[in-house]
Amino acid sequence: MSATHTIVNLPDQRTATLPKRTYLNNEDGLLSWLLTGDHKRIAMLYLVSITFFFFIGGAFAGLIRLELLTPQPDLVAADTYNKFFSMHGIIMVFLFLVPSVPATLGNFLIPIMIGTKDLAFPKINLLSWYLYWLGGLVVLGAMVLGGVDTGWTFTTPLSTHYLNTHVVTAAMGVFILGFSSIFTGLNFIVTIHRMRAPGMTWFRMPLFVWSHYAASILMVLGTPVLAITLVLVALERLFGIGVFDPTKGGDPLLFQHLFWFYSHPAVYIMILPGMGVISEVISTFSRKRVFGYTAVAFSSVAIALFGFFVWAHHMFIMGVSNYSALVFSLLTMLVAVPSAIKIFNWSFTLQKGSITFETPMLYAFGFLGLFTIGGMTGVFLGALGMDIHLTETYFIVAHFHFVMVGGMLMAFLAGIHFWWPKMTGRMYSESLSKLAAVTTFIGFNLTFLPQFILGYLGMPRRYHAYPQEFQVLNVLSTAGATVLGVGYMLPLIYLAWSLKYGAIAGNNPWQATGLEWQIQSPPLTENFIETPIVDHEAYDYEWLEHKTAHEVTTVG
Amino acid sequence: MHISPVMWQFLMKWLTNSALFPREASTIAPYADALYFFLLLLTVVGLTLVCTLVFGFSIRYRKEKNPVAEHVEGSTLLEATWTIIPLALFLIVFVWGALLYFRIYNPPTNAMNVYIVGKQWMWKAEHPGGQHEINALHVPTGRNVQLTMISQDVFHSFSIPDFRVKREVIPGRYSTVWFNATTPGTYHIFCTQYCGTNHSVMIGEVTAMSPDDYEKWTQTSTSGTSLAQNGERLFASMGCNACHSGSAAARGPNLAGVYGSKLQLTSGSEVLVNDAYLRDAILNPSQHITAGYAPIMPTYQGQISEDGLIDLVEYIKGLKTNYRVQQTLTTSQSNQAAPTTPGVVKP
């Protein structure tokens, strides 16, 4: 590829070497990893861990799609199928999506982006990772002991009185995972408030940091509600305390209020960090500051705030009062606006830029398209009367997969491809990674677009068998899932390959402006040799050019 | 490539029998579809706009064309535009959606009522005339039908996609939904709220019939005793009439004509007597003491099934005078066994 088509700027491969001393080889041995306080090492531990759980959750998704290939309940028994989608949901939400970008990229990058050595509480950061694994093992334990079939929503009174599976074990796993998430959020908030480098004012921070700040607030304030709700479920199940039991004066709807009070903000915990990634990627590959930096920063905070006041839109058909339904529908419409603002700001960042199309940018474009569909179909569901027909069908399944998978997972992959050279010091294969981005996009659409049609036809979610006339669309969806699976396997292969054989990336292969790109790749354990003094705005490409030119003259 | 004729036939049949859009079989369906198409249009316009911007800028400002980026800070005018226009559109959707919601969930006053009891994993439909159905529901076309629904165990959700109606069926609480079927035919009933092992088997069929056919159906499939008659029998066998005898000196309030009236409670509050109130007053009497009466009624929690409660509610609903209660008092000893009609499914 000629130099005009790309901004990739790798050092001369004949002379280039990886830096002698990096966070990866600073200390050796397994213990040096397991007892590390280094945010970068913890990020890598997380990366390996969430990838492991992603493929377990993905395997369940594959089994679900395989069962749904035919209308008859023929692959597995009903109970087994119910366990499949429950485990798929629990693993993907709590063990992959919630920690995905924050615990890996956020952990790795936030201290570097704001110019400091580490997070505020390195040991608590390590504790988060251990809690993550403890929670993960308890969830896996519930699976191995015989599984759980509540769905990821643990709906009462089904979960408390009617199921004879490992509900308490699974709930305990999620409870523990909640603390891992709270500690991560707490660490980010304190770090961003207290540890910014001299000159790094709030409005000089990269948008990646802003979106993590907003997500952290949600983690810290929302997750405790989930924790206490799950404790109540366990108490109800073990001792029959009756909080959710109508025959004892409890209210089964109360569970849903409490659960969604966390689980709706959790959607924003999952998507906001992804939005941060998209801001970085789009700015870098169009060589321009993000259009309307302040609007994008504040829309993250607005989403976080509004996100707390829309939970009952999951309950429009559940007999909540008509007037509370009205209020929650209105607030839902309001929370859609900041997302729309972001989409247009990102689009206009491209205007008058100098755009190149490296792999992270392709994933980011995928994100823009899929998130627009995911967001707009959310408006369908927020409209009261429309929600009646669409809720609890495949329409809602398609909608949240567009947001979570089409949005968050695309953003996660964009981020991984973008910062991989920084994390490892190596480049991956350009052509293979572009192939993977395109495969993922095609596979994703083939999997989930038919599900919108199925949903409008009325096919209910969590069905093990379905009427004959829905088969064609289900076959399309399963075919798409196969393509999607290939799209996800590819990065695993070429990224692993790049660890040994990839080209040396150098400090700043994308010529990006963030502080993380001004240090060596992979970075030193201490990140910076001396504390950086920030004297420019975020995404200041002129500053970067000036700095590069200056370096050349000094060396020359 | 050669495809065998048998294979070809199979494929064609498979494809032509598959559905892409649900039938519009109720008066509400066209209203729901109108909003749906408006939203689809919004999505397509929005998506086209985003794609045009992204692809347009990508082509116009790619590095080959535009080697040096020009710096733009932002534009208050543009940003205000894409804040206000989506906001306005979303508010239109909100109002439209709210109107549709009230249309679907506020039943007209002249609707005929059918009771639905959900349990793991079946739907029981109970018509006031004594027709009992499982996983089936017969309704006339052209009439407003209200469903009063309750769950015996977990959350279920009663959904008829071709009518575009759905409502959660909740344990311990009546919920209602109504529709007016327009086209005779059979339509799917789905349980859409995950309810355990056989969730996907909790399905059934609504049969919408012309009023004449419906009349014939009600004649041929009744169990012989109406819900109110069942309720009357239960009323007597539970000994309700000992206190609710209707006489002036009775220990319990007079029930004749109580349905639809406003009651003054000892707690000071005033309540409208409807199905939900009657049900709750039987199960948790101590919460609902009518002013002027002593709190002596025991709870019937766990003693009467949801079906029995529906029977009692139907009976009390129909009590216009005390004559009926007096009759029950005198006949309750002699007439305990219900007449059974062979061949009719009765839960």
Interface residues (C-beta under 8 A of the other chain):
Chain A: T4 H5 T6 I7 P73 A78 D79 N82 D149 G151 T153 T155 P157 L158 H161 Y162 L163 P246 T247 G249 P252 L253 S286 R287 K288 R289 F291 G292 Y293 T294 A295 F316 I317 M318 G319 N322 A325 L326 S329 L330 M333 L334 A336 V337 A340 I341 I343 F344 N345 S347 F348 L350 Q351 K352 G353 S354 I355 T356 F357 F365 L368 G369 T372 I373 M376 T377 V379 F380 G382 A383 L384 G385 M386 D387 I388 H389 T391 E392 T393 I453 Y456 L457 G458 M459 P460 R461 R462 Y463 H464 A465 Y466 P467 Q468 E469 F470 Q471 V472 L473 Y541 E542
Chain B: W14 L15 N17 S18 A19 L20 F21 P22 Y31 A32 L35 Y36 L39 L42 T43 G46 L47 V50 C51 L53 V54 F57 S58 Y61 R62 K63 E64 N66 P67 V68 A69 E70 H71 V72 E73 G74 S75 L78 E79 W82 T83 P86 L87 F90 L91 V93 F94 W96 G97 A98 L99 L100 Y101 F102 R103 I104 Y105 Q120 D153 V154 F155 S157 S159 P161 D162 R164 V165 K166 R167 E168 I170 P171 G172 R173 S175 H188 F190 C191 T192 Q193 Y194 C195 G196 T197 N198 H199 S200 V201 N284 Q301 G302
